[in-house]
Amino acid sequence: MTAPKPFIGQRAPCGRSTRGQRVFEDDNQGYVFEHLTWDCGCQAIRRQYHDGSVERQVLDHHGRVRSDEHSGLHEG
């Protein structure tokens, strides 16, 4: 996994514009992993699998799920 890279002023799921960090991994064969974490505690996680299906989950800084999406063939 790659080292976290900082970002500034990106809007978090709670609506705050704050700093955070991004972890991104791509195996160049179809699998992609991205995890955004804002300083307020919000998170967004996205996984794209080799078959093209995508899972995406967004959590606010209280731990509440704002979005939990699954598309495509991968269900697990």
Secondary structure, 3 states (H helix, E strand, C coil): CCCCEEEEEEECCCCCEEEEEEEEEECCCCCEEEEEEECCCCEEEEEECCCCCEEEEEECCCCCEEEEEEECCCCC
